[in-house]
Amino acid sequence: MGSGPGSSNVIGGQFAAIKTWGICIDDMIIKAPVAVKCAFGENPKRVYGDEQRKTPMTRMATAALLREALMEAKEYVKGREAEDEDDRPDLNFRWEAMIPLMKKEIPLKAHVHRADDIFTALRLAKEFGLDVTLDHCTEGHMIADHIKASGKKALVGPSLSERAKFELKNLTFETPGVLASKGVEVSIITDHPVIPIQYLPLCAALAVKAGMTKEDAFRALTINPARALGIEDRVGSLETGKDADIVLWSGDPLEFSSEVKYTIINGEVVYKK
């Protein structure tokens, strides 16, 4: 699973991909970093505008702050690669964390719900030549053709929730199926602990009920998330040479009454019912 900062800040920090079983976190990490988190929409506005009464108070300010940070990161990378050591800027861990992003080694993990925020994320990614994943993508079904044309991945969810914010007014379980039918690479997420991770199969089942094919739903739970995190060489499918992370069920995983019988991680049985 991917683990990282939330969406209160315009740039929250780096994400890591970790196993869900182990004793020492150092041994549980699959890959780090796998993304840099940024947030658009209501969350930064609420935390800074409503609670702290300072910028960013608007969507324009959020975009402006992100653009400013990306420009500074771009200049930092350029400076650090200067041939003359005297011309290189001092080491700055804030901008060091952005180097894999600016070199397109990892994506910008963009918290976006509304269609206009999705467009802003795509526009900034194009401006700076970055990869980006569209996390939540609540109104993605409304602009599915544009997302398909962008070639970017959509991580849809949490959909098993109330419309607690204005930007969730178009929340629907139809979104994953609409996007997948257009050829968008879709993952289904719960944004744990917003919706506990054990309800992920239920979310996929509800997406199927709303029109998604079962094949697309299974891919949205397995190989597609692995590809979104850049760890498909180790997990996400059953292939020779991968980590042998396998779950065995009593029946169809998308049937609510089905139970997990075995969980195998790195080829070792870590749960048995």
N, C-alpha and C positions, 0 to 999 in steps of 0.2 A: 504494500500500500504506500501511497505518497503521504508524507507528513511534513507540515510546515506552518508558517504563520498565517494568521487570519486576514481579514479584509478591512481592518480599521484604518490602516495607513495606505497612502498612495503606492509606496513600495514597502512591502513587508519583510522581504529577505528571501533566503534560499529554501528550496524544498529538497528533501531526501526521500529515496525509495527504500523501505525497510520491510523485513519479514515481520509477521505477526506472532512469532514464537521465538523464544531464546532467553538467555539469562543476562548477557551483556550486550548493550545496544551496539557496541563496536562490531560485534560479530553478526548482528542482525541486518546491517546496512547492505543493500544490494548495490546502490549507486548514490553518490552524493558529490556535487549537487545534481538535481535533475531538472530544476526550473528556478526562475526568480518570480516571486509573487508580486502582482500589482492589483489595484482595485479601482474600479470606476463606480459611479452611481451613488446610491444613498448612504452607504456605510461611511466612507471618508467625510462626506458632507455632514452626517449626524455627529460623528465623533469630534470633528474639528469645528464645524460651523455651529451646531446646536449646543454642544457641551463645552467647548473651549473658546468659542467665539473668535476664531482666527481661521485664516485660509488653510485648506480649501473649503469655501462655503458654497461653491457652485461646481457644476460639471466642467465648465470652462476652466476653472482654476485647477481642478484635478488634472485635466489634460495638459495644462500649461506646466504644472509642477513635474509631471512625468516627462514631458518633452525636455524640460530644462535638465533634469537628472540624466536623461539619455544622452544629451549633448555633452554634458560634463564627463560622463563615462566614456563616450567616444573619444574625447580629447585626451582623457587619462590613458586609454589604451594606446593611442597614437604616441603619446609622450613616453610611455614606458618602453616602447619599441624603438626609441631613438637610438641611433648608432653610437652617438657620443654619450657616455654615462653621465656627464655633467649636465646634459640637457634633459635628463629624465626627472620627472617629478618625484617627490618623496613618496615612500610607500604609504598608501592610504587604504585601510582594510575595507572601507565602505565601497570604494571603487574597484578594489580587487575582487570583491564578490560579484561585480557586474561583468568582469572580463569574459567568463564563459558565455554569457548572454550576448554580449556585443560581438563575439566571434562566431555566433550561431551554433555553438556546441550544445546549448540547452535553450528551451523556449521561454518566452515571457508567459507566465501563467496568469491570465487576465480574468479577474472577477467581473463578469458582465451579465446583466440581466436584460436590460432594455435593448431594443434594436439600435437606438442611436449610440448607446455605449459600445455595442458590438462593432458598429461601423468605425467609431473612434479608435478602438483597439486595432482594428485592421489597418486603418489609415496610418497610425503611428508605427506599426510593425513594418509596413511598406516603406515609410519614410526613412527608417533606420536600418532596413534590411534585416529585420529580426524574424525569427520564428515565433509563433504565438499559439497558445491553446485558448479556446473560448470556454471558460469554466462557468457553469450554471446555464448560460445560453437560453434563458427562459423564453425569450421572444424569437429564438432562432427559427422556429417554424414559419414565422412571418416573413423572413428574408432568406429562406433556404437556398434559393438560387445564387444569391450573392455569396453566401458562405461556401457553397460548392465551388464557385468560381475562384474564391480566394485560395482554395486548397488547404485550408486550416482545419484542425480537428476540433470537435465539439464535445465537451464533457457536461452532460445534461443532468441536472438535479441540484438540490434535493426537491423532488416533486411531491413527496408525501408530506406536505406541510400546508399550513394555512397561508393565505395571502396577507402576511403581516406587514408588508410594505407596498407602497403604491406601485413600485416597479414590478411587483409580482401579480398584477391584475390579470395578465394573460397566461398565468401558469396553467399548464395542461400536460397530461401524460401523453398527448399526441405528439409532442415535440420530438422525442427520439425517433419515432417511426417516420415522421415527415422528413427529417434530415437524412436518415439512412436511405430512404427511398430515392432521394436526390443524389445519392452517392457520397454524402459526407461521412467521414469516419467518426462514428459516435461511440462515446463511452457513457455508461450510466453511473452516477455517483450519488452518495447520500450526504456528503459534506459532514461526515461523522465528526463530532457527536451531535450535530444538528438533528439528523435522523440517524439513530444507531445503525452501525454497519451490518448487524444481523438482519436488517430489513432490506438489504440490497436485492436479494432474489425477488422479494415481493414487489419492489419498485419495477424490476424488469418485467415481472408478470403483468403488472398494471399497464406497462407500456405496450406489451403484446395485446392485451385486451383493447387498448386504444388504437391498434392498427399496425404495430411493429411486427415484423416476422420473427418467428422463434430463432431462426438462424442469426438474424441481425442482433437479437437480444443477447444470445449467448456470446457473440463476438464483442458486444458492448460490455460484457462482464469479464472478459478474458484477454484476448490478444489485443484488442483496441486500447484498453488502458495501459497495457504493457508498452505498446508503441508510442502512446502519448507521453510516457515517462522515459522512453529511450532504453527500456530494459527488456525488449522482446527477444534478445539473444539468450536470455536466461529463464524467463517465465512467460506465461500467457498462452501456451499451447503445449501439447504433448509431442515432443520431438527429441530425438537422440541428441545428447549433449547438453540438454537444459537441466534445470535444478531439480526436477521431479517434485514439484509442488502440486499436489493432487488432492481433490476432495471427492469422496465416494458417497453417494446419496442412496436413500432407500427407494427413491422414485424420481420422477421428473423434478429437477431443482426449482422449476417455476410453479410447481404445485405447492400450495401452502402447507399441506399435511406431510410433505416429504421431510425426512430427517437426515442430518449428516451422520453417516456411520463411521467414516474414517477421515482424518485429516493427515496428510503426509506432506512434510516439509523437508526439503533436501534429501528425499528418499527415506526419511525416518517417520514412523508413525508417532504423531504427537498427540492425537486424540482418537479414542475408540469408544463407541457406545455399545 
